[in-house]
């Protein structure tokens, strides 16, 4: 699970204020993490209200080598929020850091922090399994393997966007 946190979402209309705290995430499904040459049979991306959209196959153009390409953008017409989805354009790669390398204070903040009722941390202990189930799907060849729960978080990186947000990503 790759997760991005935005302290302040971009307003989708001039007369609508931007919201505080926004989490978006993508679940990248692997056919079998135990083999060296894994296949990527699908990706699930989060939507407003704990919903997921699952793509059973990623078509050419949405991949950069073996990596699915994602973008943060205005939600679909009429939804009025920002989210992530498949992208035709290649983006940047972020450095990884293991969950165990985060400080105790960072763990506590992610486990107990109050980001509001509509923006829970998607990969903390209370929500990780629920979100995997919400994004889960089967492909034609059977079930995907979930070997073990491993939390990895991206190194915090400040990236200036047109709204000046800090982008923090986590792979879980």
PyMOL CGO cylinders between C-alpha atoms (Angstrom):
from pymol import cmd
from pymol.cgo import CYLINDER

trace = [
    CYLINDER, 0.00, 0.00, 0.00, 1.43, 3.33, -1.07, 0.3, 1, 1, 1, 1, 1, 1,
    CYLINDER, 1.43, 3.33, -1.07, -0.03, 6.24, 0.87, 0.3, 1, 1, 1, 1, 1, 1,
    CYLINDER, -0.03, 6.24, 0.87, 0.30, 9.99, 0.41, 0.3, 1, 1, 1, 1, 1, 1,
    CYLINDER, 0.30, 9.99, 0.41, -0.63, 12.58, 3.04, 0.3, 1, 1, 1, 1, 1, 1,
    CYLINDER, -0.63, 12.58, 3.04, -1.55, 16.15, 2.21, 0.3, 1, 1, 1, 1, 1, 1,
    CYLINDER, -1.55, 16.15, 2.21, -1.84, 18.55, 5.19, 0.3, 1, 1, 1, 1, 1, 1,
    CYLINDER, -1.84, 18.55, 5.19, -4.10, 20.78, 3.10, 0.3, 1, 1, 1, 1, 1, 1,
    CYLINDER, -4.10, 20.78, 3.10, -6.00, 19.67, 0.01, 0.3, 1, 1, 1, 1, 1, 1,
    CYLINDER, -6.00, 19.67, 0.01, -6.32, 22.00, -2.96, 0.3, 1, 1, 1, 1, 1, 1,
    CYLINDER, -6.32, 22.00, -2.96, -9.73, 23.64, -3.24, 0.3, 1, 1, 1, 1, 1, 1,
    CYLINDER, -9.73, 23.64, -3.24, -11.73, 22.35, -6.18, 0.3, 1, 1, 1, 1, 1, 1,
    CYLINDER, -11.73, 22.35, -6.18, -13.71, 25.59, -6.62, 0.3, 1, 1, 1, 1, 1, 1,
    CYLINDER, -13.71, 25.59, -6.62, -13.04, 29.26, -5.91, 0.3, 1, 1, 1, 1, 1, 1,
    CYLINDER, -13.04, 29.26, -5.91, -15.95, 29.51, -3.47, 0.3, 1, 1, 1, 1, 1, 1,
    CYLINDER, -15.95, 29.51, -3.47, -15.19, 26.24, -1.62, 0.3, 1, 1, 1, 1, 1, 1,
    CYLINDER, -15.19, 26.24, -1.62, -12.48, 26.23, 1.08, 0.3, 1, 1, 1, 1, 1, 1,
    CYLINDER, -12.48, 26.23, 1.08, -9.73, 23.63, 0.93, 0.3, 1, 1, 1, 1, 1, 1,
    CYLINDER, -9.73, 23.63, 0.93, -9.95, 20.81, 3.46, 0.3, 1, 1, 1, 1, 1, 1,
    CYLINDER, -9.95, 20.81, 3.46, -7.38, 20.00, 6.11, 0.3, 1, 1, 1, 1, 1, 1,
    CYLINDER, -7.38, 20.00, 6.11, -5.75, 16.57, 6.03, 0.3, 1, 1, 1, 1, 1, 1,
    CYLINDER, -5.75, 16.57, 6.03, -6.11, 14.30, 3.03, 0.3, 1, 1, 1, 1, 1, 1,
    CYLINDER, -6.11, 14.30, 3.03, -4.86, 10.72, 2.69, 0.3, 1, 1, 1, 1, 1, 1,
    CYLINDER, -4.86, 10.72, 2.69, -4.89, 8.90, -0.64, 0.3, 1, 1, 1, 1, 1, 1,
    CYLINDER, -4.89, 8.90, -0.64, -3.49, 5.46, -1.34, 0.3, 1, 1, 1, 1, 1, 1,
    CYLINDER, -3.49, 5.46, -1.34, -2.94, 2.76, -3.91, 0.3, 1, 1, 1, 1, 1, 1,
    CYLINDER, -2.94, 2.76, -3.91, -2.67, -0.96, -3.23, 0.3, 1, 1, 1, 1, 1, 1,
    CYLINDER, -2.67, -0.96, -3.23, -0.34, -2.67, -5.67, 0.3, 1, 1, 1, 1, 1, 1,
    CYLINDER, -0.34, -2.67, -5.67, -1.21, -6.37, -5.89, 0.3, 1, 1, 1, 1, 1, 1,
    CYLINDER, -1.21, -6.37, -5.89, 1.49, -8.93, -6.69, 0.3, 1, 1, 1, 1, 1, 1,
    CYLINDER, 1.49, -8.93, -6.69, 0.77, -12.44, -7.94, 0.3, 1, 1, 1, 1, 1, 1,
    CYLINDER, 0.77, -12.44, -7.94, 3.31, -14.06, -5.60, 0.3, 1, 1, 1, 1, 1, 1,
    CYLINDER, 3.31, -14.06, -5.60, 5.81, -12.05, -3.51, 0.3, 1, 1, 1, 1, 1, 1,
    CYLINDER, 5.81, -12.05, -3.51, 7.81, -15.25, -2.86, 0.3, 1, 1, 1, 1, 1, 1,
    CYLINDER, 7.81, -15.25, -2.86, 9.12, -15.46, -6.44, 0.3, 1, 1, 1, 1, 1, 1,
    CYLINDER, 9.12, -15.46, -6.44, 11.85, -13.30, -7.93, 0.3, 1, 1, 1, 1, 1, 1,
    CYLINDER, 11.85, -13.30, -7.93, 9.99, -12.26, -11.09, 0.3, 1, 1, 1, 1, 1, 1,
    CYLINDER, 9.99, -12.26, -11.09, 6.66, -11.09, -9.76, 0.3, 1, 1, 1, 1, 1, 1,
    CYLINDER, 6.66, -11.09, -9.76, 3.74, -10.07, -11.92, 0.3, 1, 1, 1, 1, 1, 1,
    CYLINDER, 3.74, -10.07, -11.92, 1.52, -7.10, -11.20, 0.3, 1, 1, 1, 1, 1, 1,
    CYLINDER, 1.52, -7.10, -11.20, -2.03, -8.29, -11.90, 0.3, 1, 1, 1, 1, 1, 1,
    CYLINDER, -2.03, -8.29, -11.90, -3.78, -5.21, -10.58, 0.3, 1, 1, 1, 1, 1, 1,
    CYLINDER, -3.78, -5.21, -10.58, -3.89, -1.97, -8.62, 0.3, 1, 1, 1, 1, 1, 1,
    CYLINDER, -3.89, -1.97, -8.62, -6.60, -0.59, -6.32, 0.3, 1, 1, 1, 1, 1, 1,
    CYLINDER, -6.60, -0.59, -6.32, -6.80, 3.17, -5.75, 0.3, 1, 1, 1, 1, 1, 1,
    CYLINDER, -6.80, 3.17, -5.75, -8.62, 4.90, -2.90, 0.3, 1, 1, 1, 1, 1, 1,
    CYLINDER, -8.62, 4.90, -2.90, -11.60, 7.17, -3.33, 0.3, 1, 1, 1, 1, 1, 1,
    CYLINDER, -11.60, 7.17, -3.33, -13.51, 9.46, -0.99, 0.3, 1, 1, 1, 1, 1, 1,
    CYLINDER, -13.51, 9.46, -0.99, -15.35, 7.66, 1.82, 0.3, 1, 1, 1, 1, 1, 1,
    CYLINDER, -15.35, 7.66, 1.82, -13.22, 4.50, 2.18, 0.3, 1, 1, 1, 1, 1, 1,
    CYLINDER, -13.22, 4.50, 2.18, -14.03, 3.28, -1.33, 0.3, 1, 1, 1, 1, 1, 1,
    CYLINDER, -14.03, 3.28, -1.33, -11.56, 1.68, -3.72, 0.3, 1, 1, 1, 1, 1, 1,
    CYLINDER, -11.56, 1.68, -3.72, -11.49, 1.33, -7.49, 0.3, 1, 1, 1, 1, 1, 1,
    CYLINDER, -11.49, 1.33, -7.49, -9.74, -1.88, -8.56, 0.3, 1, 1, 1, 1, 1, 1,
    CYLINDER, -9.74, -1.88, -8.56, -8.02, -2.25, -11.91, 0.3, 1, 1, 1, 1, 1, 1,
    CYLINDER, -8.02, -2.25, -11.91, -7.68, -5.93, -12.83, 0.3, 1, 1, 1, 1, 1, 1,
    CYLINDER, -7.68, -5.93, -12.83, -5.03, -5.16, -15.38, 0.3, 1, 1, 1, 1, 1, 1,
    CYLINDER, -5.03, -5.16, -15.38, -2.89, -2.14, -16.04, 0.3, 1, 1, 1, 1, 1, 1,
    CYLINDER, -2.89, -2.14, -16.04, -2.75, -1.40, -19.75, 0.3, 1, 1, 1, 1, 1, 1,
    CYLINDER, -2.75, -1.40, -19.75, 0.38, -0.31, -21.57, 0.3, 1, 1, 1, 1, 1, 1,
    CYLINDER, 0.38, -0.31, -21.57, 1.05, 3.36, -21.04, 0.3, 1, 1, 1, 1, 1, 1,
    CYLINDER, 1.05, 3.36, -21.04, 0.15, 3.29, -17.36, 0.3, 1, 1, 1, 1, 1, 1,
    CYLINDER, 0.15, 3.29, -17.36, 3.36, 1.46, -16.44, 0.3, 1, 1, 1, 1, 1, 1,
    CYLINDER, 3.36, 1.46, -16.44, 6.95, 2.66, -16.15, 0.3, 1, 1, 1, 1, 1, 1,
    CYLINDER, 6.95, 2.66, -16.15, 8.83, -0.60, -16.57, 0.3, 1, 1, 1, 1, 1, 1,
    CYLINDER, 8.83, -0.60, -16.57, 7.41, -2.74, -13.77, 0.3, 1, 1, 1, 1, 1, 1,
    CYLINDER, 7.41, -2.74, -13.77, 5.99, 0.21, -11.81, 0.3, 1, 1, 1, 1, 1, 1,
    CYLINDER, 5.99, 0.21, -11.81, 2.42, 1.50, -12.07, 0.3, 1, 1, 1, 1, 1, 1,
    CYLINDER, 2.42, 1.50, -12.07, 2.22, 5.25, -12.65, 0.3, 1, 1, 1, 1, 1, 1,
    CYLINDER, 2.22, 5.25, -12.65, -0.03, 7.34, -10.39, 0.3, 1, 1, 1, 1, 1, 1,
    CYLINDER, -0.03, 7.34, -10.39, -1.07, 10.98, -10.32, 0.3, 1, 1, 1, 1, 1, 1,
    CYLINDER, -1.07, 10.98, -10.32, -2.86, 13.24, -7.84, 0.3, 1, 1, 1, 1, 1, 1,
    CYLINDER, -2.86, 13.24, -7.84, -5.70, 15.04, -9.57, 0.3, 1, 1, 1, 1, 1, 1,
    CYLINDER, -5.70, 15.04, -9.57, -9.20, 16.49, -9.29, 0.3, 1, 1, 1, 1, 1, 1,
    CYLINDER, -9.20, 16.49, -9.29, -11.69, 13.66, -8.72, 0.3, 1, 1, 1, 1, 1, 1,
    CYLINDER, -11.69, 13.66, -8.72, -14.02, 12.58, -11.45, 0.3, 1, 1, 1, 1, 1, 1,
    CYLINDER, -14.02, 12.58, -11.45, -16.58, 15.09, -12.71, 0.3, 1, 1, 1, 1, 1, 1,
    CYLINDER, -16.58, 15.09, -12.71, -18.92, 16.20, -9.96, 0.3, 1, 1, 1, 1, 1, 1,
    CYLINDER, -18.92, 16.20, -9.96, -17.15, 14.47, -7.07, 0.3, 1, 1, 1, 1, 1, 1,
    CYLINDER, -17.15, 14.47, -7.07, -15.47, 17.65, -5.85, 0.3, 1, 1, 1, 1, 1, 1,
    CYLINDER, -15.47, 17.65, -5.85, -12.35, 16.20, -4.22, 0.3, 1, 1, 1, 1, 1, 1,
    CYLINDER, -12.35, 16.20, -4.22, -8.81, 15.25, -5.15, 0.3, 1, 1, 1, 1, 1, 1,
    CYLINDER, -8.81, 15.25, -5.15, -7.53, 11.70, -5.36, 0.3, 1, 1, 1, 1, 1, 1,
    CYLINDER, -7.53, 11.70, -5.36, -5.03, 9.49, -7.18, 0.3, 1, 1, 1, 1, 1, 1,
    CYLINDER, -5.03, 9.49, -7.18, -5.47, 7.37, -10.25, 0.3, 1, 1, 1, 1, 1, 1,
    CYLINDER, -5.47, 7.37, -10.25, -3.48, 5.74, -13.05, 0.3, 1, 1, 1, 1, 1, 1,
    CYLINDER, -3.48, 5.74, -13.05, -1.37, 8.17, -15.07, 0.3, 1, 1, 1, 1, 1, 1,
    CYLINDER, -1.37, 8.17, -15.07, 0.03, 8.14, -18.59, 0.3, 1, 1, 1, 1, 1, 1,
    CYLINDER, 0.03, 8.14, -18.59, 3.00, 10.28, -17.49, 0.3, 1, 1, 1, 1, 1, 1,
    CYLINDER, 3.00, 10.28, -17.49, 6.05, 8.96, -15.65, 0.3, 1, 1, 1, 1, 1, 1,
    CYLINDER, 6.05, 8.96, -15.65, 6.65, 10.56, -12.27, 0.3, 1, 1, 1, 1, 1, 1,
    CYLINDER, 6.65, 10.56, -12.27, 9.40, 10.53, -9.66, 0.3, 1, 1, 1, 1, 1, 1,
    CYLINDER, 9.40, 10.53, -9.66, 10.46, 7.64, -7.44, 0.3, 1, 1, 1, 1, 1, 1,
    CYLINDER, 10.46, 7.64, -7.44, 10.61, 8.17, -3.67, 0.3, 1, 1, 1, 1, 1, 1,
    CYLINDER, 10.61, 8.17, -3.67, 13.21, 6.71, -1.35, 0.3, 1, 1, 1, 1, 1, 1,
    CYLINDER, 13.21, 6.71, -1.35, 11.98, 3.99, 0.99, 0.3, 1, 1, 1, 1, 1, 1,
    CYLINDER, 11.98, 3.99, 0.99, 12.40, 3.63, 4.72, 0.3, 1, 1, 1, 1, 1, 1,
    CYLINDER, 12.40, 3.63, 4.72, 11.26, 0.65, 6.82, 0.3, 1, 1, 1, 1, 1, 1,
    CYLINDER, 11.26, 0.65, 6.82, 8.42, 1.13, 9.29, 0.3, 1, 1, 1, 1, 1, 1,
    CYLINDER, 8.42, 1.13, 9.29, 10.83, -0.05, 11.99, 0.3, 1, 1, 1, 1, 1, 1,
    CYLINDER, 10.83, -0.05, 11.99, 13.18, 2.81, 11.11, 0.3, 1, 1, 1, 1, 1, 1,
    CYLINDER, 13.18, 2.81, 11.11, 10.59, 5.44, 12.02, 0.3, 1, 1, 1, 1, 1, 1,
    CYLINDER, 10.59, 5.44, 12.02, 10.84, 6.95, 15.47, 0.3, 1, 1, 1, 1, 1, 1,
    CYLINDER, 10.84, 6.95, 15.47, 8.51, 5.91, 18.28, 0.3, 1, 1, 1, 1, 1, 1,
    CYLINDER, 8.51, 5.91, 18.28, 7.04, 9.40, 18.11, 0.3, 1, 1, 1, 1, 1, 1,
    CYLINDER, 7.04, 9.40, 18.11, 6.24, 8.95, 14.40, 0.3, 1, 1, 1, 1, 1, 1,
    CYLINDER, 6.24, 8.95, 14.40, 4.60, 5.56, 15.12, 0.3, 1, 1, 1, 1, 1, 1,
    CYLINDER, 4.60, 5.56, 15.12, 2.52, 7.08, 17.90, 0.3, 1, 1, 1, 1, 1, 1,
    CYLINDER, 2.52, 7.08, 17.90, 1.46, 9.99, 15.72, 0.3, 1, 1, 1, 1, 1, 1,
    CYLINDER, 1.46, 9.99, 15.72, 0.34, 7.67, 12.93, 0.3, 1, 1, 1, 1, 1, 1,
    CYLINDER, 0.34, 7.67, 12.93, -1.44, 5.27, 15.30, 0.3, 1, 1, 1, 1, 1, 1,
    CYLINDER, -1.44, 5.27, 15.30, -3.18, 7.81, 17.55, 0.3, 1, 1, 1, 1, 1, 1,
    CYLINDER, -3.18, 7.81, 17.55, -3.22, 11.09, 15.63, 0.3, 1, 1, 1, 1, 1, 1,
    CYLINDER, -3.22, 11.09, 15.63, -6.62, 12.65, 14.97, 0.3, 1, 1, 1, 1, 1, 1,
    CYLINDER, -6.62, 12.65, 14.97, -6.83, 13.68, 11.34, 0.3, 1, 1, 1, 1, 1, 1,
    CYLINDER, -6.83, 13.68, 11.34, -10.62, 13.94, 11.48, 0.3, 1, 1, 1, 1, 1, 1,
    CYLINDER, -10.62, 13.94, 11.48, -13.37, 11.35, 11.01, 0.3, 1, 1, 1, 1, 1, 1,
    CYLINDER, -13.37, 11.35, 11.01, -13.23, 11.45, 7.21, 0.3, 1, 1, 1, 1, 1, 1,
    CYLINDER, -13.23, 11.45, 7.21, -9.44, 11.13, 6.97, 0.3, 1, 1, 1, 1, 1, 1,
    CYLINDER, -9.44, 11.13, 6.97, -8.17, 8.18, 9.04, 0.3, 1, 1, 1, 1, 1, 1,
    CYLINDER, -8.17, 8.18, 9.04, -4.59, 7.00, 8.52, 0.3, 1, 1, 1, 1, 1, 1,
    CYLINDER, -4.59, 7.00, 8.52, -5.07, 4.19, 5.96, 0.3, 1, 1, 1, 1, 1, 1,
    CYLINDER, -5.07, 4.19, 5.96, -2.12, 2.02, 7.04, 0.3, 1, 1, 1, 1, 1, 1,
    CYLINDER, -2.12, 2.02, 7.04, -2.18, 2.16, 10.84, 0.3, 1, 1, 1, 1, 1, 1,
    CYLINDER, -2.18, 2.16, 10.84, -3.08, -0.90, 12.93, 0.3, 1, 1, 1, 1, 1, 1,
    CYLINDER, -3.08, -0.90, 12.93, -6.77, 0.07, 13.12, 0.3, 1, 1, 1, 1, 1, 1,
    CYLINDER, -6.77, 0.07, 13.12, -7.22, 0.49, 9.35, 0.3, 1, 1, 1, 1, 1, 1,
    CYLINDER, -7.22, 0.49, 9.35, -4.63, -1.52, 7.41, 0.3, 1, 1, 1, 1, 1, 1,
    CYLINDER, -4.63, -1.52, 7.41, -6.48, -4.86, 7.22, 0.3, 1, 1, 1, 1, 1, 1,
    CYLINDER, -6.48, -4.86, 7.22, -9.84, -3.14, 6.58, 0.3, 1, 1, 1, 1, 1, 1,
    CYLINDER, -9.84, -3.14, 6.58, -8.38, -1.22, 3.65, 0.3, 1, 1, 1, 1, 1, 1,
    CYLINDER, -8.38, -1.22, 3.65, -6.76, -4.32, 2.17, 0.3, 1, 1, 1, 1, 1, 1,
    CYLINDER, -6.76, -4.32, 2.17, -10.17, -6.02, 2.27, 0.3, 1, 1, 1, 1, 1, 1,
    CYLINDER, -10.17, -6.02, 2.27, -11.86, -2.97, 0.72, 0.3, 1, 1, 1, 1, 1, 1,
    CYLINDER, -11.86, -2.97, 0.72, -9.34, -2.95, -2.11, 0.3, 1, 1, 1, 1, 1, 1,
    CYLINDER, -9.34, -2.95, -2.11, -9.12, -6.77, -2.48, 0.3, 1, 1, 1, 1, 1, 1,
    CYLINDER, -9.12, -6.77, -2.48, -10.16, -8.51, -5.64, 0.3, 1, 1, 1, 1, 1, 1,
    CYLINDER, -10.16, -8.51, -5.64, -9.51, -11.75, -7.55, 0.3, 1, 1, 1, 1, 1, 1,
    CYLINDER, -9.51, -11.75, -7.55, -8.11, -12.16, -11.02, 0.3, 1, 1, 1, 1, 1, 1,
    CYLINDER, -8.11, -12.16, -11.02, -8.69, -15.03, -13.44, 0.3, 1, 1, 1, 1, 1, 1,
    CYLINDER, -8.69, -15.03, -13.44, -5.86, -17.17, -12.05, 0.3, 1, 1, 1, 1, 1, 1,
    CYLINDER, -5.86, -17.17, -12.05, -6.95, -17.19, -8.41, 0.3, 1, 1, 1, 1, 1, 1,
    CYLINDER, -6.95, -17.19, -8.41, -6.27, -15.35, -5.20, 0.3, 1, 1, 1, 1, 1, 1,
    CYLINDER, -6.27, -15.35, -5.20, -3.39, -13.00, -4.64, 0.3, 1, 1, 1, 1, 1, 1,
    CYLINDER, -3.39, -13.00, -4.64, -0.87, -13.93, -2.00, 0.3, 1, 1, 1, 1, 1, 1,
    CYLINDER, -0.87, -13.93, -2.00, -0.52, -11.88, 1.16, 0.3, 1, 1, 1, 1, 1, 1,
    CYLINDER, -0.52, -11.88, 1.16, 2.58, -13.43, 2.69, 0.3, 1, 1, 1, 1, 1, 1,
    CYLINDER, 2.58, -13.43, 2.69, 2.99, -11.23, 5.71, 0.3, 1, 1, 1, 1, 1, 1,
    CYLINDER, 2.99, -11.23, 5.71, 2.23, -7.75, 6.89, 0.3, 1, 1, 1, 1, 1, 1,
    CYLINDER, 2.23, -7.75, 6.89, 5.25, -5.54, 6.45, 0.3, 1, 1, 1, 1, 1, 1,
    CYLINDER, 5.25, -5.54, 6.45, 5.05, -1.82, 7.01, 0.3, 1, 1, 1, 1, 1, 1,
    CYLINDER, 5.05, -1.82, 7.01, 7.40, 0.37, 5.06, 0.3, 1, 1, 1, 1, 1, 1,
    CYLINDER, 7.40, 0.37, 5.06, 7.11, 4.13, 4.97, 0.3, 1, 1, 1, 1, 1, 1,
    CYLINDER, 7.11, 4.13, 4.97, 8.59, 6.51, 2.45, 0.3, 1, 1, 1, 1, 1, 1,
    CYLINDER, 8.59, 6.51, 2.45, 11.12, 8.96, 3.75, 0.3, 1, 1, 1, 1, 1, 1,
    CYLINDER, 11.12, 8.96, 3.75, 9.37, 12.25, 4.38, 0.3, 1, 1, 1, 1, 1, 1,
    CYLINDER, 9.37, 12.25, 4.38, 9.99, 14.54, 1.47, 0.3, 1, 1, 1, 1, 1, 1,
    CYLINDER, 9.99, 14.54, 1.47, 8.87, 18.07, 1.02, 0.3, 1, 1, 1, 1, 1, 1,
    CYLINDER, 8.87, 18.07, 1.02, 7.71, 18.61, -2.51, 0.3, 1, 1, 1, 1, 1, 1,
    CYLINDER, 7.71, 18.61, -2.51, 6.30, 21.91, -3.52, 0.3, 1, 1, 1, 1, 1, 1,
    CYLINDER, 6.30, 21.91, -3.52, 3.08, 21.56, -5.44, 0.3, 1, 1, 1, 1, 1, 1,
    CYLINDER, 3.08, 21.56, -5.44, 1.00, 24.42, -6.70, 0.3, 1, 1, 1, 1, 1, 1,
    CYLINDER, 1.00, 24.42, -6.70, -0.67, 24.43, -3.27, 0.3, 1, 1, 1, 1, 1, 1,
    CYLINDER, -0.67, 24.43, -3.27, 2.63, 24.14, -1.35, 0.3, 1, 1, 1, 1, 1, 1,
    CYLINDER, 2.63, 24.14, -1.35, 1.68, 20.85, 0.33, 0.3, 1, 1, 1, 1, 1, 1,
    CYLINDER, 1.68, 20.85, 0.33, 4.10, 18.43, 1.87, 0.3, 1, 1, 1, 1, 1, 1,
    CYLINDER, 4.10, 18.43, 1.87, 3.88, 15.02, 0.24, 0.3, 1, 1, 1, 1, 1, 1,
    CYLINDER, 3.88, 15.02, 0.24, 4.51, 12.12, 2.58, 0.3, 1, 1, 1, 1, 1, 1,
    CYLINDER, 4.51, 12.12, 2.58, 4.13, 8.64, 1.18, 0.3, 1, 1, 1, 1, 1, 1,
    CYLINDER, 4.13, 8.64, 1.18, 4.10, 5.24, 2.82, 0.3, 1, 1, 1, 1, 1, 1,
    CYLINDER, 4.10, 5.24, 2.82, 4.41, 1.76, 1.41, 0.3, 1, 1, 1, 1, 1, 1,
    CYLINDER, 4.41, 1.76, 1.41, 2.84, -0.80, 3.68, 0.3, 1, 1, 1, 1, 1, 1,
]
cmd.load_cgo(trace, "trace")
